[in-house]
Amino acid sequence: MSNISLIIEERPANIGNFMVGRLLPFREKRMVGPFAFIDHMGPSAMSNHENLDVPPHPHIGLSTLTFLFEGEVAHKDSLGTSIIIKPGQVNWMTAGKGIVHSERTPNYLRDTDKMLHGLQIWVALPKALELMSPEFCHIEAQDIPTWSENNVQFKLIAGEALERKSPVPVFSPLYFIEIKSTSRQTLNLGDKLFGESALYILEGGVESDGHLFESKLILIANDAKLCSFTILENTTIYIFGGEPFPEERFIYWNFVASDKALIDKAKQDWLDQTFDPVPGEIEFVPLPNQNPYLKK
């Protein structure tokens, strides 16, 4: 019997002036463990007059994980953080009760031809921490656990699994693992995973129970402890998941919460512009279905 309960195809979505491939949420599977949202950005070749510009926008009730394969993104937030994220690094921003941030092409790249390719991920916070104070953490690429087994390369980007622990300060039991192989290999992760689990194929393909699955698919496992598959040559996959929360999570725009009242308050706070601002930023993203306007 197959261990795959659901197959999700990447769907196009517009995040302003940039198209992405939306992976989660999906109507039949809103979350995998605490993972509530995943966008695949690019690969996008931008000319010297094209740039990523996502003005300040708010979040509550989640942590964001930005992981780039190519290109660079300038991150600024209402804590005063101003940092450039580069390939292999992890930006881990925890919104808690509320944070505002912008994402743009760095100034020194704006007049050049460039590439942008990566993943944007939201991880919901446990109910007890939904109103925690916001935090930001940047992890250098060399600090992410990386190792090889039988010519297969592993990287534990976040969480704890495979007898290793990432330095990314997560708030619930989870894992986000990169696996790359240049040759055909059979992997059996057995009891090394837990909770709900999913596999995203970035490039290449995998075989499971006699079926071939190719890029831009998420495979949802029936049981994480039965995780066995064949990875094909020149393939990159991401396995993610963890312990699901006992309470349902509601998502509206950039807000995630276990209580709709928290989302209603965040909506009104954004309309009233009572969130802390991003220093030096004027323009911002309006609440959906509202007219764009600038801060006075």
N, C-alpha and C positions, 0 to 999 in steps of 0.2 A: 504494500500500500504506500502511495506517495506521501512524503512528509511535507509537501507543498500545499498549503491551504488556499492561497490566493496569489495571483500574478497581477502586478500593477505596472502599467505602461507610463512612461514619462509623458506629461502633457504640457503644451506650451502655455505660458502665462506671462503677462506684462507687468513689470514692477516699476513702471514709469517710463524711462527712456531706454529700457533694457529688457530683452526677452530672455526668459529662463525656462527650464524644464521642471515643472512641478511634479514631485514624487509623493509627498505627504502634505496635508491629509488627503484621504481618498474616501469616497462615500461609503464604501464597504469596510474600511479600516481607517479609523480616524487617527489612531496612535499605535506605535509599536513600543511597548514598555513606556518609558517617559518621553520618547521622541514624538513630537507633535507636528513637525513641519520640516520638510527638506526640499530645497531648490537646487537644481543643477544649473550653474551659471556657465554659459558658453559650451564649447570653446568659441569665442567671438573675436574676430580680427577687427580692430577699430583703427580707422585712419587718423591722420593728424588733426582732424576737426571733429572726431567723435570721442566722447568721454562718458564714463559712468558718473552720473550725478543723481544720487538719492538724498534729497534734502533732509533736515532733521525730522524725525518721526519717533513716536513713543512706543514703549513696550511695558507690559506688566506681567508678573507671574511666570517668568521663564528665564532661561539662560540661552544666549545665542552662541553658536560655535561657527566660526568662519575658518575654512580650510581651503587654501588656494593651490592649484596645480601649476598655473601660469599667471603672470601679471602681478600687479600690485594695487592695493586699495588703501586710501587714506581714511582712517577711522577717527572721528571726533565724537565726544559724548558730553553729557551734562555734568559728569564728574570732573571735567577738565582734561580728560585723556585726549591726547593727540598723537597718533602712532600710525606708521605704515606697516601693513601686513603683507608679507612676501611668501612665496611658495614654501610649503612645509611647516610654516609657523601656525600656531593656534591662537586666535582671538576668542576669549571666553568672557562674555559680558553678561552679568546677571542683573536682570531688571528689578526683581523683587517688587516693591511697592510702586516703582516707576523710574524709568530712565529714558533719555532722549539721545539719539545719535544720528550722525550722517555718514554716508559712504560715498566717496568720490575718487576719481582718478587723481593721483598725486600731481601737484603743480608741475613738477619737473618732467612729467610724461604727457602733459596735456597737448602739446604741439608735436607729438611724435606718433608714428605708427606703433601699435601695441596689441598684445593679446590679453584676454581675460578668461580664466577658466577655473572653476572651483565649486565648492559646496557651501550653502548657507543652511544652517540647521537650528531648529528651536528645540530645547529640552524643557519640558514643563517642570516646575518646582513642586515639591511635596506641599500639601495643604498648609502645614505648620510654618512653612518658609515663604509662602506667597507674598507676605507683606514685609519681608526682610529688607534691610537697606541695600541699595544697589552696589555692585562691585564690578571691578574689571581686572582681568588677568591676561597677560600676554606670555605665551610659552614659545621659546626658541625651538627651531627645528631639531637641533642636536640634542635637546632634552626630552624628546619624545622616544619612548622605548622602541627600538628597532632591532630585528634579528632575522636570521635565516635558518630554515630547516629543510633539508632535502631539496635545495635549489628553489625554495619558495621564500619570498621576502615578506615579513610581517611588520606591521607598525601599529602599536596600540595608541591611537590618537587621544582617546578619552576613556575614563573608567578603569575597571579592573577585570581582567580575564586572562586566560592562557598563562596563569601563574605570574603575571606581571601587573604593574599598576602605573597608570599615566599620572604625571604631575598636575594635570588639569583638575582644578578643585570642584568636582561634581558634588551634587547634593542628594543623590539617591543611587542605589545599585544599578549600574549600567555599563555598557561597553560600546566602543566604536572602533573597529579594527580595519586596517587596510591590508589586503593580501594581493601580492603580485607574483606572477610566474611567467617565465619565458618558455617553459616546456609543459607538456601535459602531465598532470599529477592528480592523484586521488587523495583527498583530504578527509579526515575523520576527526572532527573536533569533539565528538562524544560528549562527555559530561563536563567539558570545559566552559560551556555556555549555560545561561540560566534565564528564567523568565520568558518573555516573548522575544522572538528573534526574527530578523529579516536579512536578506542578502541583496545588495544592489550591484548590478553589473555595469561598471563604467565603460569598459572596453573589453573586447574578446567575447568569451562565452563560458558557460558551465554546462555540464551534463548531470542529470539526476533522474534516476529511475527510468533510464532509456530515452529521456527527452533532452533536446538541446535548447538552451536558453541563451539568447544573445544580448547585446548591450542595450542600455536604457530601460531595463526591467528591474523591478523589485520583486523578489520571491519571498513570501511570508511563510514561515515554517509552522507546521502543526505543533511540533515539539522541539525546542532548542536542543534537547539532549540527544536528538537523532540526527544531528547536523553532519551529514556525510555527502560528498559530491565530488565530481571530477572537474578540476579547473583546466581549461584549455591553454595552449601556448599563447603567449603575448596577451595575457588577460590581467585586468585589474578589477578587483571587487572590494566592496565594503560590507562588513557584517556589523549590524547594530541591533541593540535591544536592551533589555533589562527587566527589572521587576515593574509590572504595571501598578498604577495607583488604585486604591479601593474606590475612589470617587471619580465620577465623570469629569472631564475637562471641557469647558466651553471656549470656543475661539471666535473672536470678532476682530477682523482686521489684524492688528499687531498685538492684540491683547489675548492672554490665556489665563483662565481662572476656573476654580471649582465652584464659584458662586457668581451668578449673572449680575448680582448687585455690584460686585467689584468692577466688572466690565462697564456697567452703566456709569459708575462714578468716574472711571478713567475716560470714557467718552466725553462726559461733561467737563472734566478737568482739561482735556485737550481743546475742546471748544472754547473754554474760558482762558486757555493759555496759562494755566497755573502750574504746569510741569516746569521743573528747572530747565532753563534753556541751554543750548550748546554755545559756549563762549565764541563770539565772533561770527555767528551764523544769524542771518536775518530771515531768509526764505524758509518755509517749512511745508510739510505735506499735510493737506487738509484732511479732516475726517471724511471717510467716504460719504458720498451724496451731499457734501457740503461745498459751497463755493470756495475756490482758492482765494486766499488773502494773505497779507503779510502782517507781521507783528507791527504794532504801532510804536 
